[in-house]
Amino acid sequence: MGLILGDGQKMLDIVETAAKVCGKAAVPPRYLHGMWAFGLEQQGCYKDAERIAREGLAFEPTLGPDAWLDHGMAHALYFQGRDRLEDAERFLKERSSTWSKEALHPFLYTHC
């Protein structure tokens, strides 16, 4: 709901509540880290967003790729400043082969 309303704090509140409910589950729900990273980024918590995104990437072998995770990571890197712009571009180029055409595929290419 927070995403649809453009309310970053609401989105972050919802995802952080879900993360608390899941606790330290061996495998979190798919898309949790992607939406969490994006919510953090929307609130200006770029380093935390990057950390959560990297945490989520570690689950990719089990959960599969998550375009939202890539989206959150790209924003987190980009908004950390000019010094991280090349990191964001490199990350998106490396990840582009994992984007399904049904997901955010066309949208993510606007970020490259």
C-alpha positions in Angstrom: 0.0 0.0 0.0 2.8 2.4 0.8 4.3 2.0 -2.7 1.0 2.6 -4.4 0.4 5.8 -2.3 4.0 7.0 -2.8 4.5 6.9 0.9 8.0 5.7 1.5 7.7 5.7 5.3 4.5 3.6 5.2 6.2 1.1 2.8 9.2 0.9 5.2 7.0 0.4 8.2 5.1 -2.5 6.5 8.3 -4.2 5.4 10.1 -3.8 8.7 7.1 -5.2 10.5 7.2 -8.2 8.1 11.0 -8.6 8.7 10.4 -8.7 12.5 7.7 -11.3 12.1 10.0 -13.4 10.0 12.7 -13.0 12.5 15.9 -14.8 11.7 14.3 -17.4 9.4 16.8 -19.5 7.5 15.2 -18.2 4.3 13.2 -15.0 4.3 10.2 -14.5 2.1 11.0 -13.7 -1.5 11.0 -9.9 -2.2 11.4 -9.0 1.4 14.9 -7.6 1.1 14.1 -5.9 -2.2 11.1 -3.9 -0.8 13.0 -3.3 2.4 16.0 -1.8 0.5 13.8 0.3 -1.6 11.9 1.6 1.4 15.1 2.5 3.2 16.3 4.3 0.0 13.1 6.2 -0.2 13.7 7.5 3.4 17.3 8.6 2.6 19.0 5.7 4.4 21.2 4.8 1.5 24.0 2.9 3.4 21.3 0.8 5.2 19.6 0.2 1.9 22.8 -1.1 0.4 23.4 -3.3 3.4 19.9 -4.9 3.2 20.2 -5.3 -0.6 23.5 -7.1 -0.2 22.0 -9.3 2.5 19.1 -10.1 0.1 21.5 -11.0 -2.7 23.0 -13.7 -0.6 19.6 -15.5 -0.7 19.3 -15.4 -4.5 20.6 -19.0 -5.0 17.6 -20.2 -3.0 14.9 -17.6 -3.8 15.9 -16.6 -7.3 16.5 -13.1 -8.7 14.5 -10.1 -7.5 14.2 -7.1 -9.7 13.0 -5.0 -6.8 16.3 -5.9 -5.0 18.3 -4.7 -8.0 16.2 -1.5 -8.1 16.7 -0.8 -4.5 20.4 -1.4 -4.7 20.8 0.8 -7.8 19.0 3.7 -6.0 21.0 3.1 -2.8 24.3 3.3 -4.7 23.3 6.2 -6.9 22.1 8.4 -4.2 25.2 8.0 -2.1 26.8 10.4 -4.5 28.9 10.8 -7.5 31.6 8.5 -6.1 29.1 5.6 -6.3 27.6 6.3 -9.7 30.0 3.9 -11.5 29.2 1.2 -8.9 25.5 1.7 -9.6 26.0 1.4 -13.4 28.3 -1.6 -13.1 25.8 -3.3 -10.7 22.9 -2.8 -13.1 24.8 -4.0 -16.1 25.9 -7.2 -14.2 22.4 -7.9 -13.0 20.5 -7.2 -16.3 20.8 -10.8 -17.5 18.6 -11.9 -14.5 15.7 -9.5 -15.2 12.6 -11.3 -16.5 10.5 -9.5 -19.1 7.5 -9.8 -16.8 9.2 -8.0 -13.8 10.6 -4.5 -14.0 12.7 -5.4 -17.0 11.9 -2.3 -19.2 11.8 0.0 -16.2 15.2 -1.1 -14.9 16.8 -0.3 -18.2 15.9 3.3 -17.7 18.2 3.3 -14.8 21.3 2.1 -16.7 
